[in-house]
């Protein structure tokens, strides 16, 4: 059950990041990265294992990756501008730090 909840929370953090990063510049990007990083770190802190943080990080990454690719109707949630590129690059760094942080 913890695995499913971790995956769901990672997907939720990723969706919030994809929708919030470009809302108000640069505050949305900062809030989405800090919120996602702290949330993923708290998952591992609450359940005491790095496995759950890794699952949540994979969920976050898959959602952000999908949001950055063109959809069926050529819609795009994460554009190839400064904010979008920063979200993807800084997000991967944030995921590595959050998962590697001590539980």
C-alpha positions as YAML, in Angstrom:
chain: A
units: angstrom
residues:
- id: 1
  name: UNK
  ca: [0.00, 0.00, 0.00]
- id: 2
  name: UNK
  ca: [2.87, 2.37, 0.77]
- id: 3
  name: UNK
  ca: [4.23, 1.81, -2.72]
- id: 4
  name: UNK
  ca: [0.93, 2.84, -4.32]
- id: 5
  name: UNK
  ca: [0.63, 5.91, -2.09]
- id: 6
  name: UNK
  ca: [4.23, 6.90, -2.87]
- id: 7
  name: UNK
  ca: [3.61, 6.58, -6.60]
- id: 8
  name: UNK
  ca: [0.38, 8.60, -6.31]
- id: 9
  name: UNK
  ca: [2.08, 11.36, -4.32]
- id: 10
  name: UNK
  ca: [4.96, 11.51, -6.80]
- id: 11
  name: UNK
  ca: [2.50, 11.85, -9.67]
- id: 12
  name: UNK
  ca: [0.59, 14.54, -7.75]
- id: 13
  name: UNK
  ca: [3.79, 16.49, -7.05]
- id: 14
  name: UNK
  ca: [4.77, 16.21, -10.71]
- id: 15
  name: UNK
  ca: [1.38, 17.41, -11.93]
- id: 16
  name: UNK
  ca: [1.45, 20.36, -9.54]
- id: 17
  name: UNK
  ca: [4.95, 21.25, -10.70]
- id: 18
  name: UNK
  ca: [3.99, 21.07, -14.35]
- id: 19
  name: UNK
  ca: [0.96, 23.29, -13.82]
- id: 20
  name: UNK
  ca: [2.54, 25.76, -11.39]
- id: 21
  name: UNK
  ca: [6.04, 26.35, -12.79]
- id: 22
  name: UNK
  ca: [4.95, 28.94, -15.33]
- id: 23
  name: UNK
  ca: [2.13, 30.53, -13.29]
- id: 24
  name: UNK
  ca: [4.13, 33.47, -12.00]
- id: 25
  name: UNK
  ca: [7.75, 33.91, -12.93]
- id: 26
  name: UNK
  ca: [10.08, 32.97, -11.14]
- id: 27
  name: UNK
  ca: [8.05, 32.29, -8.00]
- id: 28
  name: UNK
  ca: [6.09, 29.40, -9.48]
- id: 29
  name: UNK
  ca: [9.24, 27.55, -10.46]
- id: 30
  name: UNK
  ca: [10.82, 28.04, -7.05]
- id: 31
  name: UNK
  ca: [7.69, 26.99, -5.18]
- id: 32
  name: UNK
  ca: [7.16, 23.92, -7.36]
- id: 33
  name: UNK
  ca: [10.76, 22.74, -6.97]
- id: 34
  name: UNK
  ca: [10.93, 23.33, -3.22]
- id: 35
  name: UNK
  ca: [7.48, 21.82, -2.65]
- id: 36
  name: UNK
  ca: [8.23, 18.73, -4.69]
- id: 37
  name: UNK
  ca: [11.66, 18.25, -3.12]
- id: 38
  name: UNK
  ca: [10.41, 18.60, 0.43]
- id: 39
  name: UNK
  ca: [7.38, 16.41, -0.31]
- id: 40
  name: UNK
  ca: [9.47, 13.60, -1.74]
- id: 41
  name: UNK
  ca: [11.93, 13.86, 1.14]
- id: 42
  name: UNK
  ca: [9.04, 13.70, 3.64]
- id: 43
  name: UNK
  ca: [7.73, 10.51, 2.04]
- id: 44
  name: UNK
  ca: [10.98, 8.75, 2.89]
- id: 45
  name: UNK
  ca: [11.16, 10.43, 6.28]
- id: 46
  name: UNK
  ca: [7.64, 9.33, 7.18]
- id: 47
  name: UNK
  ca: [8.01, 5.71, 6.13]
- id: 48
  name: UNK
  ca: [11.71, 5.31, 6.83]
- id: 49
  name: UNK
  ca: [12.90, 3.88, 3.51]
- id: 50
  name: UNK
  ca: [14.60, 5.29, 0.47]
- id: 51
  name: UNK
  ca: [12.59, 2.94, -1.76]
- id: 52
  name: UNK
  ca: [9.44, 5.03, -1.29]
- id: 53
  name: UNK
  ca: [11.30, 8.23, -2.15]
- id: 54
  name: UNK
  ca: [12.61, 6.58, -5.31]
- id: 55
  name: UNK
  ca: [9.14, 5.50, -6.36]
- id: 56
  name: UNK
  ca: [7.75, 8.99, -5.79]
- id: 57
  name: UNK
  ca: [10.68, 10.49, -7.72]
- id: 58
  name: UNK
  ca: [9.99, 8.15, -10.66]
- id: 59
  name: UNK
  ca: [6.33, 9.21, -10.64]
- id: 60
  name: UNK
  ca: [7.33, 12.88, -10.60]
- id: 61
  name: UNK
  ca: [9.79, 12.39, -13.44]
- id: 62
  name: UNK
  ca: [7.35, 10.45, -15.62]
- id: 63
  name: UNK
  ca: [4.64, 13.11, -15.27]
- id: 64
  name: UNK
  ca: [7.02, 16.00, -15.96]
- id: 65
  name: UNK
  ca: [8.50, 14.13, -18.91]
- id: 66
  name: UNK
  ca: [5.03, 13.49, -20.33]
- id: 67
  name: UNK
  ca: [4.02, 17.12, -19.80]
- id: 68
  name: UNK
  ca: [7.02, 18.25, -21.82]
- id: 69
  name: UNK
  ca: [6.11, 16.17, -24.89]
- id: 70
  name: UNK
  ca: [3.52, 17.14, -27.50]
- id: 71
  name: UNK
  ca: [0.12, 15.52, -27.01]
- id: 72
  name: UNK
  ca: [-2.46, 14.35, -29.52]
- id: 73
  name: UNK
  ca: [-3.78, 17.87, -30.14]
- id: 74
  name: UNK
  ca: [-0.27, 19.40, -30.13]
- id: 75
  name: UNK
  ca: [-0.76, 20.72, -26.60]
- id: 76
  name: UNK
  ca: [2.25, 21.26, -24.39]
- id: 77
  name: UNK
  ca: [2.24, 21.88, -20.63]
- id: 78
  name: UNK
  ca: [5.98, 22.47, -20.21]
- id: 79
  name: UNK
  ca: [7.24, 24.70, -22.98]
- id: 80
  name: UNK
  ca: [10.83, 24.86, -24.20]
- id: 81
  name: UNK
  ca: [11.39, 28.29, -22.69]
- id: 82
  name: UNK
  ca: [13.62, 29.29, -19.78]
- id: 83
  name: UNK
  ca: [11.10, 28.24, -17.13]
- id: 84
  name: UNK
  ca: [10.37, 24.88, -18.74]
- id: 85
  name: UNK
  ca: [14.01, 24.01, -19.27]
- id: 86
  name: UNK
  ca: [14.81, 25.11, -15.73]
- id: 87
  name: UNK
  ca: [12.02, 22.94, -14.33]
- id: 88
  name: UNK
  ca: [13.31, 19.84, -16.07]
- id: 89
  name: UNK
  ca: [16.99, 20.42, -15.31]
- id: 90
  name: UNK
  ca: [16.62, 21.68, -11.74]
- id: 91
  name: UNK
  ca: [13.89, 19.09, -11.14]
- id: 92
  name: UNK
  ca: [16.21, 16.21, -11.93]
- id: 93
  name: UNK
  ca: [18.86, 17.70, -9.62]
- id: 94
  name: UNK
  ca: [16.18, 18.16, -6.94]
- id: 95
  name: UNK
  ca: [15.11, 14.52, -7.33]
- id: 96
  name: UNK
  ca: [18.67, 13.28, -6.92]
- id: 97
  name: UNK
  ca: [19.20, 15.39, -3.82]
- id: 98
  name: UNK
  ca: [15.84, 14.43, -2.32]
- id: 99
  name: UNK
  ca: [16.36, 10.71, -2.83]
- id: 100
  name: UNK
  ca: [20.00, 10.80, -1.71]
- id: 101
  name: UNK
  ca: [19.23, 12.80, 1.45]
- id: 102
  name: UNK
  ca: [19.41, 10.82, 4.62]
- id: 103
  name: UNK
  ca: [16.10, 9.35, 5.76]
...
